[in-house]
Amino acid sequence: MKTSRRILLAGLMGLAVAPTAMATAAPSPVTDDATVAEERFARMIAAAHAPDVTCARQAERYADAHWPDYVVAARAVLNARA
């Protein structure tokens, strides 16, 4: 599977889970106790939500800056898969 397709699918999964996960989340995202899997998945979701997804470099920079905002959604998706 191509990387862009994986990023897009992860972003869609994050969109599907994010509204319910954000309702139960704390006001500020807690990233100190994020596992490696949660961080990677949060970065993938953040990259899918980048303003210009067609530019991989810009999507990567957006993911580096905003991945803590998506930790709650990543946890929800990973917990749903378990």
Protein Blocks (a to p, Z undefined) as FASTA:
>chain_A
ZZklmmmmmmmmmmmmmmmmmmmpcfbdcfklpcfklmmmmmmmmmmmpmblmlmklmmm
mmmmmmmmmmmmmmmmmmmmZZ
